[in-house]
Amino acid sequence: MGKNGTKIIKLFLRHLFLILFLQIQLAESQAQTREVKKAERNYARLLEKEKKEYDKKRKATIRHRYEIQSKDVQARMKETEKRSQQHGRKQKESWIKNIFKKKKYKANRKRKPR
């Protein structure tokens, strides 16, 4: 190995050092602090709590609508709900079919101008 071999090794080491240095800088700039992660967790918990409250109020409203009806109307509502659930179950495809189903291209999409 002469002078050329030594120059090549030095050049390779410089490039390697430069690449490692840049990766470390990028990783540090992209890292999140604990405060940011904690704020994101708190926000996710808040959204979850709001969703649960909304669902609870929605169910209470539906229950109230049912309870204010007369007995014969309640029976018809119950029968209609049962039939609609059975009808919806027949039309629903299994999850296995959905996985392997070929996606259809939507022809009415607008293309972005170039």
Residue pairs with C-beta under 8 A, 6 or more apart in sequence:
66 74
66 77
69 77
93 101
